[in-house]
Amino acid sequence: MNIKAIDKKYVLPTYARADVEFIKGENATLFDVDGKKYIDFTSGIGVVSVGHGNKRVADALCKQVSAITHISNLYYIEPQALAAQKVVEASGYDMQCFFGNSGAEANEGAIKIARKHGERDGEIKRYKIITLNHSFHGRTITTVKATGQESMHNYFGPFPDGFVYADGIEEIESLLDDHTAGVMIELIQGEGGVEPQDKEKVQKLAKLLKEKEIPLIIDEVQTGCYRVGEFTASQAYGIEPEIITLAKGVGGGVPVGIVMTTLKNVLSAGDHGSTFGGNYLSSRAVCEVVDILNERKASGDLEITSLLFNNALESFYKKYEDIFIQKVGFGMMCGLRVKDADTLTNIINAARQNGVMVLKAGRNTLRFLPPLTITKEEIDEGFEALSRAVSSL
């Protein structure tokens, strides 16, 4: 069976696919159709947080799918309620959850909450959402407009009104007005180049918005579920947002998007919904993934893994300082700035040929999002392969 030919004939060409097909994964190790082995420093763009083929997740899903997979949100769903409890308790915030299927859907839900909250006095329509340049919030018509990257706006307009972009955290205050419904930021921009925000500036902004009763929305689609050490990056930054969005790693490979909010009474029945969101299968995955990572956090294994990975990355960076300009990010969301775009592309291609998977991000950044369960052996093997790749250029 020629999968590549079938794909080209029947699947829309919206992805620039690499010439490889994987058929099996074990933690941070992948195997292609030819039996070639790869170390995965990408975890499916931050999704496979507890590794490929995780037995606990697989067993939980198999048990669930053999009982009931889906009914609808018109009825109580036990694993959805439990998943919400686990997520909220891990965050440490007093929030409630809405379940969707993706990060874009989570961000759509966040925008709807902020805008309905903005109607609270019935006099001034608060609709404006402020985001940052170089941000990324999704691919729907609304979330692509919320994304502060002009190149992503080509062809798809007209867009919903009300999105304003700030050049940085410090510019947001000057853009606030009586029509501002919310401010939505990533604490570490992922697609924008693994760009962390300044902690002090973020805390100052959070305080200002609370004073003005403007919801702060933190897009944690990539940073959430222990990617940066704490369950949310918001915890690591010491802030208390009104709205947090999660996706990617929280499902461990099963599509899940979650909106968490302190604004519990804003949406009422019929204001929002999802056919598949939070069904038995996806919410069971959330329960198992959060349990696994809670245990790793409590035992110290999560911190040890992060330290091992960052030490190896630092050594690799220093070895090739003629190619890499800067190490960025923290926790298990890291990047290396590369001197130019052509070199970055060549590194990614050579890495794949040498058996290690890495990612590209904006601003000429080589991005690393390994599974949070990656072993020391996999870390060492991955950086050995990456060294071979860079040395071959």
N, C-alpha and C positions, 0 to 999 in steps of 0.2 A: 504494500500500500504506500503510495507516494503522498505523504501528508502535505509536503510543501506545495505540490501541484494542486491538491484539493483546496488548500488554504488560499492560494492565489486566485483560484477560479471562483470560490464561493464566499470569501471573507473580505469585507471592505478594507482597503489598504491604508488604515489609519495608524499603523505602527510600522516603524522601520525595524523589522525583525532581524536579529542576528541569526546566522546560519547554524542553528543548533536546536535540537529537540530533546528535552529532558524526559525521562521516564520513571525516575525513582529518586528519592531523597532520604537521607538519614542525618538528622540534626542539621549541621551546616555543610553537609557534603551532598553533592548532586551527581547523578550519572546520566549520560546521554544515551541515545539509541545504539551507539557503537561501543558502549561500555566505558567510555572515557570518564574519568573522575574530575570533579571541579570542587573547589572550596567556595562557598557562597558567602560573600561579604555584603550581600544585598538584601537577603531575606524577602525576595519578591517585592522590592521597594518598601521595606519596613513592615511587611505584613506577617511573615512567618516568625513571629516573636519567640515561640517556644520550639522552633526547629521544624524541619521537614519530617513527616512521618512520625510525629510525636504519638507514642502509644496511648498515653492517657487521653489525649484529645480524640484519637481514632476510636478508642473503646467507648468513650462517652457518646460520640456521634453514632456509632453503630448501634448501640443500645437504644438511643433515642429514635433513630430512623426506623428501627424494627417495631417500635411502639406507635409513635405518631410524629409526623414531620410538620404538618401545617393544618391549622383549622381556620382561624382568622382572629383579628383583634376585637371582634365582637364578644369574645369570651375570655375568661381568665386563663392565663398561660403561666404555669408554675415556673419553668426555667427563666421566663422573661422577668418575673417579679424577683426571683433570686439573683439574676444577673444585675438588675438595677440595684439591689441591695449591696451586692459585692462591689460594684463599681463606685457607688456613692461612699461606702465605708472606706474603701481603699483611698479615695480622694481626700477624705477628711472634711469635706464640705457638706453643708446642709442643703441638699439638692434633690430634685426628681429628674427622671430620665424619659426621653422619647427615643424609640428605636427605629432606625431606618436601615438602609442597605449599603451606604457608601459615605465617604467623607463629604462629597458634594451635597448629598441629601442632608447630612447633619448640619452643614453650613447654611443650606436653604432654611432648615428649621430654625436655626439660630436667628437668621435675618427676620423671619416671620414673627418670632417671639419679640424681638427688639422693636419691630414696627408696630405690633399691636400694643405693646407696652407704651409706645410713644403716643398712643391715642388716649392716654389715661385721663386727661382733663377735658377732652372734647372741644378744645378751643384752637390749639395750634397743632397742625399735622406734623408730627415728628416722623420723618421718613429717611433722612440722610444717614448713610453708613460710611464711616471713614475707615479706609484701609491704607496699607503702606505700599509704596512702589517696591517692585521686585517680589511682591507677595504671590502666593498661589492658594486659591480657595476652591477650585473645582472646575468642571467642564460643562455644567449646565449653562443656559443662557444667563441666568442671574449670577451664578458663582464665577463664571468666566469674566463677567463685568466687574465683580468684586475683586478679581485678581488684578493687581497693579502691574501688569505687563502688557504694554500696548500691542505687541506683536500677536497676542492671543485674541485680540478684539477684531482682527481682520475678518471680513466676509459675513460675520454673524449678526450684525446689527439690523434693525434698531434694538437697543438694549433697554431694560428697565432703568428708569431715572433714579438718581439719588445716591450715586457712588462717587466719593471724592478720595483722592490719593494724596497721602502725605509723603514727603521725602524721607522723613525719619520720625522717631517718637517725639522729638522736641518740637516738631512743626504741628503736631495734632492739636494742641491747645488753641492755636490761632485759627483753626478751621472749625472749631465748635461754635454752634449758634443755636437758636431756638428751634431749628428744624432737625437737629441731630438726634437720631434714634439710637445710635450705638457706635462703638469703635471696635473694629475686629482686626486682631493682629496675631501673627505667629511669634512666639517667644524665640524660636530659632527658625528662620526661614529655610525650608528644605529645598524646594525647587529653585528658590532664589539664590542658592549657593551656600547652604549651611551657614547662615549668617545669624549669630546670636544677638539678641537685643541687650542693651546695657541695663543691668539689674536696677540700678538706682533710678534711671530714667523711667523704667517701667513702673516701679513702685510709686514714683511721683505722679505719673499719669493715672494710675489706679486710684490714688487718693483724691485727685482732682475730679475724676469722673464720679466717684461716690458722692462728693460734695454737690455736684451738679445733677445727681440722680440720672446719669446716663449709663446704660449698661455697657460693661466691658466684656467683649466676646473674645475668648482665647481659642484660636484654632489649634487644637492639639491632635489633629489627624495623624501627624507624623511623630510628634514628641510625646504623646500619651502612652499609657500602659508600660511604665518603667523604662522607656527608651532612654531617658536622661538621668536615671537613678531613682527618682521619686515616681509615684504613680502618674502624676502630672508634672509638667514643667512649671505650672502655676505654683505648685507647692515649693518647688526648688527656688522660684523667684520670690516667694514670700508674699503673694498677693491672693486676694479673694474675689475672683471674677463673678459676674452675675450669670454668665453663660460659658460653658466649655463644650467643645465638640471633639469627639473621638471617632476613630475608625481603624483602618489598617491592622495594627498589631493586636487590638483588643479581641479580634475573632480568630487569630492564629491561622488564617487562611480561608475562613468562611466569611462571606461578605456581611459586614455589620457597620452601621453608622449610629452614633449615639449623640444626642444633645442632652447635656446636663445643665440644669438651671436652678438658681435660687428663686426665680420669678415663677413660683408654683401656681399662681392663680390667674396667669395671663391667658393661657389657652384653655378653651373649654371644648366640650364634645362637638365634633364637626369642624373645628378650626384647622385641624391638621390630621394626617393619617398616612398609613402605608399598608399595602396588601401583605407584603412579605416581612416587613420590619418586625424584628423581635419574635419571629416564629419559634417553634420548639427547637428546630435544628440550630439556627444561628445563635439563639440565646443560650442553648446548652454549651455551645463552643465557648461563649464568653465566660460562662461559669467556670469551665475547666481551665481555660487560659489564665484567668485572674487568680484562681486557686494556686496554680503552678508557680506563677510569678510572685504571688504573696509569700509563698514558702521560700522561694529563692531570695527574696528580699530579707525575710526574717532570719534566715540561716547565715546570711552574709555572702552567699554564693554569687549573687548578682553584682555586688561591689567588687568581689575578687575577679570575676570575669571582665568587668569593665576596666579594672586596673591592668589586667594582663593584656587586654586588647590595646589600650591606650599606650602602654609601655612599648609594645611591639610596633605600633604605628609611629610613635616618637622616634624609635631607633631607625625605622625605615625612612622617615622624613629626613633625619640628619644624614643618613647615608647618601641621599640624593638631593642635597640642597641646591645643586646646580639646576635641577628641574622643577622643584617645588618651592614656592615663594613663602607659604604660610600654612600652619596647621590650625584648623578652626573647629568649632563645635565642642561638645562635651558629652560625657556619658558614652552611650553606644550610638551616637549620631555625630559623626565626625567627617571632616573633609580636609583635603590638601589642595591649596590653590596651585594651579599649574601655570607656567609662564605664558602659554598661548593655547588657543583652541585646537590647533592641529596636533600639538603634542598630546593634549588630553585625549583626543580621539584615538591616536596611535597607541597610547597606554592602555586604553580600554580594550581595544582589539587584540593587542599583544597579550594582555592579561588573560583574556578568554582562551587564546591559543595555548597559553601555558597552564591552564587549568585553575583559574581563579576569576570569580565574577565580581566586578565593581561597577559603580554607577557614575553617570555624569550629572552635574547640577549646574545652574547658572553661574555666571562670573568665573568661568574656567575652573570649576571645582571637581576634583575626583572625590566622590561621595561614598562613605562607608556606613551601612546599616545592617550589621551582622545579626543573626539570631541571638537573642539574649541568653541562649543556652549553649553558645559555641564553646567548644573545649579548647584547652591550651594546645593540644595536638593539632586541632584544626586551625587555630590562629597561627601557629608556627608554620604549618604547611602552606597556608594561604599567603603569608608574607614571603616565604621562600619562592613561591611561584610568581608573586608580584615582582620580586627582585629580579628573577630571570627575565620577566617581561620587560622591565625598564632597562635592564642591561643590554637587551637585544636591540634596542632602538638606536 
